[in-house]
Amino acid sequence: MNKLIYSISVIFLILILAGCSENEKFKLQIEKTVNKDKTEITKQITDQDSIQEVQDIINKVKWSDKIVDMSRQPDIILRFKNSSEDTNEEKYLLWLNDKKIEMTKDSGIYGELSSKEMGSLKELIE
């Protein structure tokens, strides 16, 4: 069941990013956790090449089909949105530490990003 959810999520993301038209624009909204109950938007990326770079890094995440419940709020939330439809989005929750980035998708599926990729992602989103 989890593999089905994962597969559907990946297909959905590909469809969102590939789009039906080359004229479609996407934006990446970055939110940081301010306190336990609040996040704030710290950056919005509209440059399509930068958004693709972030997506390429996320595609390198080693996803597992286990569902996790993290002990604290995420440090960063990434929201990939279709500029013309703000309701259509793909959301990733990120927990940062010194050795890796742990992340979950909307569906709660868990993944990790290696330290090699971590630096590149941080540079793009900070």
N, CA, C and O atoms as a Tinker XYZ file with bonds, in Angstrom:
   504  protein
     1  N      0.828000   -1.190000    0.000000    73     2
     2  CA     0.000000    0.000000    0.000000    64     1     3
     3  C      0.875000    1.258000    0.000000    63     2     4     5
     4  O      0.613000    2.206000   -0.740000    81     3
     5  N      1.930000    1.253000    0.849000    73     3     6
     6  CA     2.813000    2.422000    0.918000    64     5     7
     7  C      3.562000    2.635000   -0.388000    63     6     8     9
     8  O      3.805000    3.773000   -0.791000    81     7
     9  N      3.935000    1.523000   -1.059000    73     7    10
    10  CA     4.625000    1.651000   -2.334000    64     9    11
    11  C      3.693000    2.260000   -3.377000    63    10    12    13
    12  O      4.136000    3.017000   -4.241000    81    11
    13  N      2.415000    1.933000   -3.300000    73    11    14
    14  CA     1.441000    2.509000   -4.216000    64    13    15
    15  C      1.323000    4.011000   -3.980000    63    14    16    17
    16  O      1.310000    4.792000   -4.931000    81    15
    17  N      1.239000    4.413000   -2.727000    73    15    18
    18  CA     1.159000    5.835000   -2.391000    64    17    19
    19  C      2.420000    6.551000   -2.870000    63    18    20    21
    20  O      2.345000    7.639000   -3.441000    81    19
    21  N      3.562000    5.942000   -2.637000    73    19    22
    22  CA     4.827000    6.525000   -3.078000    64    21    23
    23  C      4.838000    6.685000   -4.600000    63    22    24    25
    24  O      5.196000    7.743000   -5.118000    81    23
    25  N      4.447000    5.635000   -5.303000    73    23    26
    26  CA     4.441000    5.681000   -6.774000    64    25    27
    27  C      3.514000    6.765000   -7.288000    63    26    28    29
    28  O      3.864000    7.509000   -8.204000    81    27
    29  N      2.339000    6.853000   -6.702000    73    27    30
    30  CA     1.386000    7.882000   -7.114000    64    29    31
    31  C      1.952000    9.268000   -6.836000    63    30    32    33
    32  O      1.793000   10.174000   -7.653000    81    31
    33  N      2.613000    9.443000   -5.687000    73    31    34
    34  CA     3.211000   10.741000   -5.348000    64    33    35
    35  C      4.286000   11.136000   -6.355000    63    34    36    37
    36  O      4.354000   12.290000   -6.778000    81    35
    37  N      5.119000   10.181000   -6.733000    73    35    38
    38  CA     6.193000   10.462000   -7.692000    64    37    39
    39  C      5.596000   10.829000   -9.044000    63    38    40    41
    40  O      6.036000   11.789000   -9.676000    81    39
    41  N      4.607000   10.079000   -9.486000    73    39    42
    42  CA     3.965000   10.379000  -10.769000    64    41    43
    43  C      3.314000   11.748000  -10.719000    63    42    44    45
    44  O      3.424000   12.526000  -11.666000    81    43
    45  N      2.639000   12.046000   -9.619000    73    43    46
    46  CA     1.982000   13.342000   -9.455000    64    45    47
    47  C      2.993000   14.478000   -9.534000    63    46    48    49
    48  O      2.752000   15.486000  -10.199000    81    47
    49  N      4.119000   14.314000   -8.857000    73    47    50
    50  CA     5.148000   15.349000   -8.877000    64    49    51
    51  C      5.719000   15.536000  -10.276000    63    50    52    53
    52  O      5.937000   16.664000  -10.718000    81    51
    53  N      5.958000   14.441000  -10.961000    73    51    54
    54  CA     6.476000   14.528000  -12.321000    64    53    55
    55  C      5.501000   15.278000  -13.214000    63    54    56    57
    56  O      5.899000   16.129000  -14.009000    81    55
    57  N      4.224000   14.955000  -13.077000    73    55    58
    58  CA     3.220000   15.644000  -13.882000    64    57    59
    59  C      3.161000   17.133000  -13.565000    63    58    60    61
    60  O      3.014000   17.966000  -14.459000    81    59
    61  N      3.277000   17.456000  -12.280000    73    59    62
    62  CA     3.258000   18.872000  -11.891000    64    61    63
    63  C      4.445000   19.601000  -12.502000    63    62    64    65
    64  O      4.290000   20.677000  -13.079000    81    63
    65  N      5.631000   19.015000  -12.374000    73    63    66
    66  CA     6.832000   19.692000  -12.843000    64    65    67
    67  C      6.965000   19.667000  -14.359000    63    66    68    69
    68  O      7.477000   20.616000  -14.953000    81    67
    69  N      6.512000   18.597000  -14.986000    73    67    70
    70  CA     6.595000   18.527000  -16.443000    64    69    71
    71  C      5.550000   19.433000  -17.076000    63    70    72    73
    72  O      5.825000   20.124000  -18.057000    81    71
    73  N      4.349000   19.423000  -16.508000    73    71    74
    74  CA     3.280000   20.296000  -16.984000    64    73    75
    75  C      2.763000   19.919000  -18.351000    63    74    76    77
    76  O      3.366000   19.120000  -19.068000    81    75
    77  N      1.666000   20.492000  -18.688000    73    75    78
    78  CA     1.048000   20.253000  -19.986000    64    77    79
    79  C      1.578000   21.229000  -21.017000    63    78    80    81
    80  O      1.471000   20.976000  -22.217000    81    79
    81  N      2.135000   22.319000  -20.581000    73    79    82
    82  CA     2.567000   23.364000  -21.497000    64    81    83
    83  C      3.926000   23.872000  -21.057000    63    82    84    85
    84  O      4.216000   23.942000  -19.862000    81    83
    85  N      4.742000   24.219000  -22.006000    73    83    86
    86  CA     6.052000   24.763000  -21.662000    64    85    87
    87  C      5.943000   26.158000  -21.078000    63    86    88    89
    88  O      6.907000   26.662000  -20.500000    81    87
    89  N      4.793000   26.789000  -21.218000    73    87    90
    90  CA     4.601000   28.129000  -20.698000    64    89    91
    91  C      4.217000   28.136000  -19.227000    63    90    92    93
    92  O      4.191000   29.196000  -18.602000    81    91
    93  N      3.919000   26.964000  -18.663000    73    91    94
    94  CA     3.527000   26.926000  -17.259000    64    93    95
    95  C      4.726000   27.287000  -16.391000    63    94    96    97
    96  O      5.856000   26.877000  -16.655000    81    95
    97  N      4.454000   28.049000  -15.369000    73    95    98
    98  CA     5.495000   28.456000  -14.438000    64    97    99
    99  C      5.218000   27.841000  -13.078000    63    98   100   101
   100  O      4.068000   27.673000  -12.673000    81    99
   101  N      6.284000   27.514000  -12.392000    73    99   102
   102  CA     6.181000   26.967000  -11.059000    64   101   103
   103  C      6.933000   27.869000  -10.097000    63   102   104   105
   104  O      7.817000   28.631000  -10.489000    81   103
   105  N      6.562000   27.765000   -8.837000    73   103   106
   106  CA     7.306000   28.499000   -7.829000    64   105   107
   107  C      7.593000   27.554000   -6.670000    63   106   108   109
   108  O      6.865000   26.592000   -6.423000    81   107
   109  N      8.655000   27.855000   -5.988000    73   107   110
   110  CA     9.046000   27.094000   -4.812000    64   109   111
   111  C      9.012000   28.042000   -3.636000    63   110   112   113
   112  O      9.730000   29.041000   -3.597000    81   111
   113  N      8.166000   27.713000   -2.680000    73   111   114
   114  CA     8.034000   28.532000   -1.473000    64   113   115
   115  C      8.777000   27.825000   -0.344000    63   114   116   117
   116  O      8.563000   26.638000   -0.100000    81   115
   117  N      9.645000   28.557000    0.340000    73   115   118
   118  CA    10.427000   27.997000    1.440000    64   117   119
   119  C      9.971000   28.635000    2.734000    63   118   120   121
   120  O      9.952000   29.858000    2.868000    81   119
   121  N      9.603000   27.792000    3.685000    73   119   122
   122  CA     9.166000   28.262000    4.997000    64   121   123
   123  C     10.109000   27.693000    6.054000    63   122   124   125
   124  O     10.559000   26.552000    5.954000    81   123
   125  N     10.393000   28.496000    7.054000    73   123   126
   126  CA    11.192000   28.031000    8.190000    64   125   127
   127  C     10.342000   28.070000    9.446000    63   126   128   129
   128  O      9.496000   28.948000    9.615000    81   127
   129  N     10.579000   27.107000   10.323000    73   127   130
   130  CA     9.851000   27.053000   11.575000    64   129   131
   131  C     10.389000   28.130000   12.504000    63   130   132   133
   132  O     11.587000   28.189000   12.784000    81   131
   133  N      9.477000   28.986000   12.979000    73   131   134
   134  CA     9.843000   30.074000   13.882000    64   133   135
   135  C      9.724000   29.597000   15.321000    63   134   136   137
   136  O     10.621000   29.820000   16.134000    81   135
   137  N      8.628000   28.950000   15.624000    73   135   138
   138  CA     8.430000   28.335000   16.934000    64   137   139
   139  C      7.548000   27.106000   16.750000    63   138   140   141
   140  O      7.248000   26.721000   15.620000    81   139
   141  N      7.140000   26.504000   17.830000    73   139   142
   142  CA     6.418000   25.232000   17.774000    64   141   143
   143  C      5.191000   25.268000   16.864000    63   142   144   145
   144  O      4.898000   24.278000   16.194000    81   143
   145  N      4.490000   26.360000   16.830000    73   143   146
   146  CA     3.235000   26.430000   16.093000    64   145   147
   147  C      3.259000   27.361000   14.889000    63   146   148   149
   148  O      2.216000   27.588000   14.275000    81   147
   149  N      4.415000   27.905000   14.534000    73   147   150
   150  CA     4.418000   28.928000   13.494000    64   149   151
   151  C      5.587000   28.753000   12.538000    63   150   152   153
   152  O      6.716000   28.474000   12.942000    81   151
   153  N      5.275000   28.928000   11.242000    73   151   154
   154  CA     6.319000   28.994000   10.224000    64   153   155
   155  C      6.183000   30.331000    9.507000    63   154   156   157
   156  O      5.128000   30.966000    9.539000    81   155
   157  N      7.257000   30.742000    8.867000    73   155   158
   158  CA     7.170000   31.963000    8.070000    64   157   159
   159  C      7.859000   31.721000    6.735000    63   158   160   161
   160  O      8.854000   31.002000    6.647000    81   159
   161  N      7.308000   32.335000    5.706000    73   159   162
   162  CA     7.895000   32.223000    4.377000    64   161   163
   163  C      9.171000   33.055000    4.362000    63   162   164   165
   164  O      9.140000   34.257000    4.625000    81   163
   165  N     10.283000   32.414000    4.055000    73   163   166
   166  CA    11.556000   33.124000    4.047000    64   165   167
   167  C     12.071000   33.379000    2.640000    63   166   168   169
   168  O     12.936000   34.230000    2.430000    81   167
   169  N     11.532000   32.634000    1.675000    73   167   170
   170  CA    12.021000   32.798000    0.307000    64   169   171
   171  C     11.024000   32.199000   -0.670000    63   170   172   173
   172  O     10.377000   31.195000   -0.374000    81   171
   173  N     10.905000   32.814000   -1.827000    73   171   174
   174  CA    10.138000   32.247000   -2.928000    64   173   175
   175  C     11.033000   32.234000   -4.154000    63   174   176   177
   176  O     11.610000   33.255000   -4.528000    81   175
   177  N     11.140000   31.082000   -4.768000    73   175   178
   178  CA    11.961000   30.941000   -5.961000    64   177   179
   179  C     11.033000   30.782000   -7.151000    63   178   180   181
   180  O     10.155000   29.919000   -7.159000    81   179
   181  N     11.233000   31.623000   -8.158000    73   179   182
   182  CA    10.435000   31.523000   -9.383000    64   181   183
   183  C     11.300000   31.184000  -10.590000    63   182   184   185
   184  O     10.776000   30.858000  -11.655000    81   183
   185  N     12.609000   31.259000  -10.436000    73   183   186
   186  CA    13.513000   30.898000  -11.518000    64   185   187
   187  C     13.396000   29.393000  -11.773000    63   186   188   189
   188  O     13.713000   28.577000  -10.907000    81   187
   189  N     12.939000   29.045000  -12.966000    73   187   190
   190  CA    12.645000   27.646000  -13.289000    64   189   191
   191  C     13.882000   26.754000  -13.238000    63   190   192   193
   192  O     13.773000   25.579000  -12.887000    81   191
   193  N     15.054000   27.283000  -13.579000    73   191   194
   194  CA    16.286000   26.493000  -13.511000    64   193   195
   195  C     16.642000   26.157000  -12.064000    63   194   196   197
   196  O     17.060000   25.037000  -11.771000    81   195
   197  N     16.480000   27.115000  -11.168000    73   195   198
   198  CA    16.757000   26.874000   -9.746000    64   197   199
   199  C     15.772000   25.864000   -9.165000    63   198   200   201
   200  O     16.153000   24.991000   -8.386000    81   199
   201  N     14.510000   25.991000   -9.550000    73   199   202
   202  CA    13.499000   25.037000   -9.080000    64   201   203
   203  C     13.854000   23.637000   -9.565000    63   202   204   205
   204  O     13.726000   22.667000   -8.817000    81   203
   205  N     14.297000   23.529000  -10.809000    73   203   206
   206  CA    14.680000   22.221000  -11.345000    64   205   207
   207  C     15.889000   21.655000  -10.606000    63   206   208   209
   208  O     15.957000   20.448000  -10.374000    81   207
   209  N     16.842000   22.504000  -10.233000    73   207   210
   210  CA    18.009000   22.047000   -9.466000    64   209   211
   211  C     17.576000   21.460000   -8.123000    63   210   212   213
   212  O     18.059000   20.404000   -7.717000    81   211
   213  N     16.663000   22.151000   -7.439000    73   211   214
   214  CA    16.154000   21.641000   -6.162000    64   213   215
   215  C     15.460000   20.300000   -6.385000    63   214   216   217
   216  O     15.669000   19.352000   -5.628000    81   215
   217  N     14.632000   20.228000   -7.432000    73   215   218
   218  CA    13.926000   18.988000   -7.714000    64   217   219
   219  C     14.891000   17.849000   -8.045000    63   218   220   221
   220  O     14.674000   16.712000   -7.626000    81   219
   221  N     15.944000   18.146000   -8.787000    73   219   222
   222  CA    16.941000   17.122000   -9.113000    64   221   223
   223  C     17.593000   16.571000   -7.845000    63   222   224   225
   224  O     17.842000   15.370000   -7.743000    81   223
   225  N     17.864000   17.444000   -6.889000    73   223   226
   226  CA    18.444000   16.995000   -5.615000    64   225   227
   227  C     17.436000   16.130000   -4.864000    63   226   228   229
   228  O     17.799000   15.080000   -4.334000    81   227
   229  N     16.185000   16.555000   -4.812000    73   227   230
   230  CA    15.160000   15.777000   -4.114000    64   229   231
   231  C     14.981000   14.406000   -4.765000    63   230   232   233
   232  O     14.685000   13.425000   -4.083000    81   231
   233  N     15.161000   14.342000   -6.071000    73   231   234
   234  CA    15.039000   13.052000   -6.755000    64   233   235
   235  C     16.133000   12.071000   -6.347000    63   234   236   237
   236  O     16.010000   10.871000   -6.593000    81   235
   237  N     17.203000   12.569000   -5.725000    73   235   238
   238  CA    18.284000   11.701000   -5.251000    64   237   239
   239  C     18.031000   11.159000   -3.847000    63   238   240   241
   240  O     18.808000   10.349000   -3.343000    81   239
   241  N     16.955000   11.601000   -3.224000    73   239   242
   242  CA    16.626000   11.144000   -1.875000    64   241   243
   243  C     16.342000    9.649000   -1.903000    63   242   244   245
   244  O     15.686000    9.144000   -2.813000    81   243
   245  N     16.841000    8.959000   -0.903000    73   243   246
   246  CA    16.560000    7.532000   -0.766000    64   245   247
   247  C     15.295000    7.394000    0.085000    63   246   248   249
   248  O     15.344000    7.477000    1.312000    81   247
   249  N     14.165000    7.183000   -0.592000    73   247   250
   250  CA    12.879000    7.092000    0.096000    64   249   251
   251  C     12.643000    5.669000    0.579000    63   250   252   253
   252  O     12.991000    4.704000   -0.101000    81   251
   253  N     12.056000    5.554000    1.742000    73   251   254
   254  CA    11.648000    4.248000    2.242000    64   253   255
   255  C     10.127000    4.265000    2.360000    63   254   256   257
   256  O      9.504000    5.327000    2.376000    81   255
   257  N      9.554000    3.099000    2.442000    73   255   258
   258  CA     8.096000    3.050000    2.523000    64   257   259
   259  C      7.605000    3.081000    3.968000    63   258   260   261
   260  O      6.429000    2.833000    4.234000    81   259
   261  N      8.502000    3.385000    4.894000    73   259   262
   262  CA     8.056000    3.489000    6.280000    64   261   263
   263  C      7.490000    4.881000    6.550000    63   262   264   265
   264  O      7.976000    5.876000    6.012000    81   263
   265  N      6.489000    4.935000    7.364000    73   263   266
   266  CA     5.864000    6.190000    7.765000    64   265   267
   267  C      6.446000    6.550000    9.130000    63   266   268   269
   268  O      6.507000    5.705000   10.023000    81   267
   269  N      6.872000    7.798000    9.292000    73   267   270
   270  CA     7.502000    8.212000   10.549000    64   269   271
   271  C      6.718000    9.352000   11.188000    63   270   272   273
   272  O      5.959000   10.067000   10.534000    81   271
   273  N      6.930000    9.487000   12.470000    73   271   274
   274  CA     6.358000   10.604000   13.223000    64   273   275
   275  C      7.535000   11.259000   13.934000    63   274   276   277
   276  O      8.021000   10.738000   14.938000    81   275
   277  N      7.992000   12.387000   13.426000    73   275   278
   278  CA     9.181000   13.037000   13.968000    64   277   279
   279  C      8.863000   13.681000   15.319000    63   278   280   281
   280  O      7.721000   14.047000   15.594000    81   279
   281  N      9.887000   13.810000   16.147000    73   279   282
   282  CA     9.693000   14.294000   17.516000    64   281   283
   283  C      9.583000   15.818000   17.617000    63   282   284   285
   284  O      9.207000   16.336000   18.668000    81   283
   285  N      9.899000   16.528000   16.563000    73   283   286
   286  CA     9.803000   17.992000   16.580000    64   285   287
   287  C      9.291000   18.489000   15.233000    63   286   288   289
   288  O      9.216000   17.739000   14.260000    81   287
   289  N      8.946000   19.751000   15.202000    73   287   290
   290  CA     8.472000   20.374000   13.973000    64   289   291
   291  C      9.620000   20.413000   12.953000    63   290   292   293
   292  O     10.786000   20.454000   13.345000    81   291
   293  N      9.306000   20.400000   11.659000    73   291   294
   294  CA    10.379000   20.458000   10.660000    64   293   295
   295  C     11.092000   21.810000   10.709000    63   294   296   297
   296  O     10.504000   22.824000   11.084000    81   295
   297  N     12.354000   21.802000   10.328000    73   295   298
   298  CA    13.118000   23.045000   10.262000    64   297   299
   299  C     12.702000   23.868000    9.043000    63   298   300   301
   300  O     12.625000   25.095000    9.099000    81   299
   301  N     12.437000   23.166000    7.942000    73   299   302
   302  CA    12.104000   23.830000    6.680000    64   301   303
   303  C     10.961000   23.079000    5.998000    63   302   304   305
   304  O     10.875000   21.853000    6.066000    81   303
   305  N     10.093000   23.835000    5.344000    73   303   306
   306  CA     9.032000   23.255000    4.522000    64   305   307
   307  C      9.225000   23.770000    3.103000    63   306   308   309
   308  O      9.314000   24.977000    2.876000    81   307
   309  N      9.287000   22.846000    2.153000    73   307   310
   310  CA     9.380000   23.211000    0.740000    64   309   311
   311  C      8.021000   22.949000    0.098000    63   310   312   313
   312  O      7.468000   21.857000    0.222000    81   311
   313  N      7.491000   23.952000   -0.582000    73   311   314
   314  CA     6.217000   23.809000   -1.290000    64   313   315
   315  C      6.433000   24.135000   -2.765000    63   314   316   317
   316  O      6.704000   25.279000   -3.128000    81   315
   317  N      6.309000   23.118000   -3.599000    73   315   318
   318  CA     6.355000   23.310000   -5.043000    64   317   319
   319  C      4.938000   23.586000   -5.495000    63   318   320   321
   320  O      4.045000   22.766000   -5.286000    81   319
   321  N      4.723000   24.745000   -6.119000    73   319   322
   322  CA     3.376000   25.153000   -6.527000    64   321   323
   323  C      3.352000   25.512000   -8.000000    63   322   324   325
   324  O      4.318000   26.045000   -8.546000    81   323
   325  N      2.233000   25.211000   -8.628000    73   323   326
   326  CA     1.967000   25.681000   -9.978000    64   325   327
   327  C      1.524000   27.124000   -9.821000    63   326   328   329
   328  O      0.566000   27.395000   -9.097000    81   327
   329  N      2.194000   28.054000  -10.480000    73   327   330
   330  CA     1.899000   29.479000  -10.305000    64   329   331
   331  C      0.462000   29.836000  -10.621000    63   330   332   333
   332  O     -0.095000   30.762000  -10.031000    81   331
   333  N     -0.141000   29.114000  -11.542000    73   331   334
   334  CA    -1.520000   29.443000  -11.917000    64   333   335
   335  C     -2.551000   28.772000  -11.009000    63   334   336   337
   336  O     -3.716000   29.171000  -11.006000    81   335
   337  N     -2.144000   27.768000  -10.243000    73   335   338
   338  CA    -3.061000   27.068000   -9.344000    64   337   339
   339  C     -2.405000   26.903000   -7.976000    63   338   340   341
   340  O     -1.706000   25.916000   -7.742000    81   339
   341  N     -2.617000   27.840000   -7.087000    73   339   342
   342  CA    -1.987000   27.753000   -5.763000    64   341   343
   343  C     -2.470000   26.565000   -4.946000    63   342   344   345
   344  O     -1.821000   26.198000   -3.966000    81   343
   345  N     -3.582000   25.958000   -5.317000    73   343   346
   346  CA    -4.093000   24.824000   -4.552000    64   345   347
   347  C     -3.373000   23.530000   -4.895000    63   346   348   349
   348  O     -3.453000   22.564000   -4.136000    81   347
   349  N     -2.680000   23.491000   -6.006000    73   347   350
   350  CA    -1.995000   22.287000   -6.460000    64   349   351
   351  C     -0.528000   22.372000   -6.044000    63   350   352   353
   352  O      0.246000   23.111000   -6.654000    81   351
   353  N     -0.138000   21.619000   -5.009000    73   351   354
   354  CA     1.235000   21.720000   -4.530000    64   353   355
   355  C      1.765000   20.374000   -4.073000    63   354   356   357
   356  O      1.006000   19.459000   -3.755000    81   355
   357  N      3.084000   20.276000   -4.047000    73   355   358
   358  CA     3.788000   19.128000   -3.500000    64   357   359
   359  C      4.609000   19.670000   -2.337000    63   358   360   361
   360  O      5.357000   20.634000   -2.496000    81   359
   361  N      4.469000   19.054000   -1.171000    73   359   362
   362  CA     5.104000   19.591000    0.035000    64   361   363
   363  C      6.103000   18.589000    0.603000    63   362   364   365
   364  O      5.833000   17.390000    0.676000    81   363
   365  N      7.264000   19.108000    1.003000    73   363   366
   366  CA     8.304000   18.315000    1.658000    64   365   367
   367  C      8.645000   18.977000    2.983000    63   366   368   369
   368  O      8.806000   20.195000    3.048000    81   367
   369  N      8.757000   18.179000    4.039000    73   367   370
   370  CA     9.152000   18.658000    5.358000    64   369   371
   371  C     10.591000   18.205000    5.606000    63   370   372   373
   372  O     10.910000   17.030000    5.422000    81   371
   373  N     11.459000   19.129000    6.022000    73   371   374
   374  CA    12.880000   18.828000    6.196000    64   373   375
   375  C     13.326000   19.059000    7.632000    63   374   376   377
   376  O     12.982000   20.064000    8.254000    81   375
   377  N     14.105000   18.100000    8.147000    73   375   378
   378  CA    14.749000   18.214000    9.451000    64   377   379
   379  C     16.245000   18.184000    9.195000    63   378   380   381
   380  O     16.765000   17.221000    8.632000    81   379
   381  N     16.936000   19.238000    9.610000    73   379   382
   382  CA    18.364000   19.370000    9.344000    64   381   383
   383  C     19.185000   18.930000   10.545000    63   382   384   385
   384  O     18.827000   19.206000   11.690000    81   383
   385  N     20.284000   18.246000   10.277000    73   383   386
   386  CA    21.290000   17.997000   11.308000    64   385   387
   387  C     22.658000   18.035000   10.639000    63   386   388   389
   388  O     22.748000   18.291000    9.438000    81   387
   389  N     23.708000   17.789000   11.386000    73   387   390
   390  CA    25.061000   17.949000   10.854000    64   389   391
   391  C     25.419000   16.946000    9.764000    63   390   392   393
   392  O     26.232000   17.255000    8.893000    81   391
   393  N     24.834000   15.764000    9.793000    73   391   394
   394  CA    25.252000   14.701000    8.890000    64   393   395
   395  C     24.330000   14.465000    7.710000    63   394   396   397
   396  O     24.760000   13.927000    6.689000    81   395
   397  N     23.070000   14.859000    7.829000    73   395   398
   398  CA    22.128000   14.575000    6.750000    64   397   399
   399  C     20.885000   15.440000    6.898000    63   398   400   401
   400  O     20.688000   16.118000    7.907000    81   399
   401  N     20.069000   15.397000    5.883000    73   399   402
   402  CA    18.745000   16.012000    5.943000    64   401   403
   403  C     17.739000   14.870000    5.905000    63   402   404   405
   404  O     17.761000   14.029000    5.005000    81   403
   405  N     16.867000   14.857000    6.890000    73   403   406
   406  CA    15.779000   13.888000    6.896000    64   405   407
   407  C     14.550000   14.604000    6.369000    63   406   408   409
   408  O     14.344000   15.784000    6.655000    81   407
   409  N     13.736000   13.901000    5.604000    73   407   410
   410  CA    12.569000   14.551000    5.037000    64   409   411
   411  C     11.394000   13.591000    4.919000    63   410   412   413
   412  O     11.551000   12.371000    4.873000    81   411
   413  N     10.213000   14.193000    4.872000    73   411   414
   414  CA     9.008000   13.437000    4.594000    64   413   415
   415  C      8.234000   14.166000    3.506000    63   414   416   417
   416  O      8.380000   15.373000    3.308000    81   415
   417  N      7.414000   13.403000    2.815000    73   415   418
   418  CA     6.512000   13.969000    1.817000    64   417   419
   419  C      5.166000   14.181000    2.479000    63   418   420   421
   420  O      4.966000   13.828000    3.641000    81   419
   421  N      4.241000   14.764000    1.721000    73   419   422
   422  CA     2.861000   14.933000    2.196000    64   421   423
   423  C      2.311000   13.655000    2.793000    63   422   424   425
   424  O      1.636000   13.682000    3.823000    81   423
   425  N      2.594000   12.550000    2.157000    73   423   426
   426  CA     2.042000   11.271000    2.577000    64   425   427
   427  C      2.731000   10.706000    3.815000    63   426   428   429
   428  O      2.296000    9.687000    4.352000    81   427
   429  N      3.798000   11.352000    4.271000    73   427   430
   430  CA     4.503000   10.893000    5.463000    64   429   431
   431  C      5.641000    9.948000    5.159000    63   430   432   433
   432  O      6.332000    9.518000    6.083000    81   431
   433  N      5.864000    9.605000    3.899000    73   431   434
   434  CA     6.947000    8.700000    3.527000    64   433   435
   435  C      8.283000    9.362000    3.859000    63   434   436   437
   436  O      8.482000   10.549000    3.599000    81   435
   437  N      9.189000    8.583000    4.434000    73   435   438
   438  CA    10.445000    9.084000    4.974000    64   437   439
   439  C     11.588000    8.914000    3.968000    63   438   440   441
   440  O     11.651000    7.923000    3.239000    81   439
   441  N     12.489000    9.904000    3.945000    73   439   442
   442  CA    13.685000    9.810000    3.117000    64   441   443
   443  C     14.838000   10.567000    3.740000    63   442   444   445
   444  O     14.650000   11.403000    4.625000    81   443
   445  N     16.029000   10.263000    3.266000    73   443   446
   446  CA    17.233000   10.940000    3.749000    64   445   447
   447  C     18.052000   11.427000    2.575000    63   446   448   449
   448  O     18.122000   10.785000    1.527000    81   447
   449  N     18.667000   12.572000    2.775000    73   447   450
   450  CA    19.552000   13.150000    1.773000    64   449   451
   451  C     20.961000   13.136000    2.341000    63   450   452   453
   452  O     21.190000   13.591000    3.462000    81   451
   453  N     21.891000   12.621000    1.579000    73   451   454
   454  CA    23.263000   12.489000    2.067000    64   453   455
   455  C     23.911000   13.860000    2.277000    63   454   456   457
   456  O     23.436000   14.878000    1.773000    81   455
   457  N     24.995000   13.853000    3.028000    73   455   458
   458  CA    25.706000   15.105000    3.307000    64   457   459
   459  C     26.250000   15.721000    2.025000    63   458   460   461
   460  O     26.384000   16.942000    1.935000    81   459
   461  N     26.564000   14.895000    1.033000    73   459   462
   462  CA    27.071000   15.400000   -0.249000    64   461   463
   463  C     26.024000   16.304000   -0.919000    63   462   464   465
   464  O     26.358000   17.382000   -1.412000    81   463
   465  N     24.787000   15.871000   -0.936000    73   463   466
   466  CA    23.716000   16.630000   -1.569000    64   465   467
   467  C     23.184000   17.734000   -0.648000    63   466   468   469
   468  O     22.617000   18.724000   -1.112000    81   467
   469  N     23.373000   17.549000    0.648000    73   467   470
   470  CA    22.837000   18.481000    1.639000    64   469   471
   471  C     23.350000   19.904000    1.417000    63   470   472   473
   472  O     22.573000   20.857000    1.478000    81   471
   473  N     24.629000   20.053000    1.164000    73   471   474
   474  CA    25.214000   21.374000    0.965000    64   473   475
   475  C     24.614000   22.103000   -0.233000    63   474   476   477
   476  O     24.323000   23.298000   -0.174000    81   475
   477  N     24.439000   21.360000   -1.311000    73   475   478
   478  CA    23.866000   21.954000   -2.531000    64   477   479
   479  C     22.448000   22.424000   -2.289000    63   478   480   481
   480  O     22.076000   23.517000   -2.715000    81   479
   481  N     21.649000   21.614000   -1.609000    73   479   482
   482  CA    20.266000   21.985000   -1.335000    64   481   483
   483  C     20.199000   23.196000   -0.415000    63   482   484   485
   484  O     19.434000   24.127000   -0.667000    81   483
   485  N     20.984000   23.188000    0.636000    73   483   486
   486  CA    20.987000   24.329000    1.563000    64   485   487
   487  C     21.352000   25.623000    0.844000    63   486   488   489
   488  O     20.756000   26.671000    1.092000    81   487
   489  N     22.324000   25.541000   -0.040000    73   487   490
   490  CA    22.760000   26.724000   -0.786000    64   489   491
   491  C     21.615000   27.282000   -1.649000    63   490   492   493
   492  O     21.465000   28.499000   -1.762000    81   491
   493  N     20.832000   26.421000   -2.240000    73   491   494
   494  CA    19.747000   26.851000   -3.104000    64   493   495
   495  C     18.552000   27.435000   -2.338000    63   494   496   497
   496  O     17.890000   28.354000   -2.820000    81   495
   497  N     18.285000   26.899000   -1.151000    73   495   498
   498  CA    17.065000   27.298000   -0.447000    64   497   499
   499  C     17.294000   28.351000    0.645000    63   498   500   501
   500  O     16.329000   28.908000    1.168000    81   499
   501  N     18.529000   28.624000    0.990000    73   499   502
   502  CA    18.767000   29.609000    2.054000    64   501   503
   503  C     19.080000   30.965000    1.499000    63   502   504
   504  O     19.306000   31.906000    2.259000    81   503
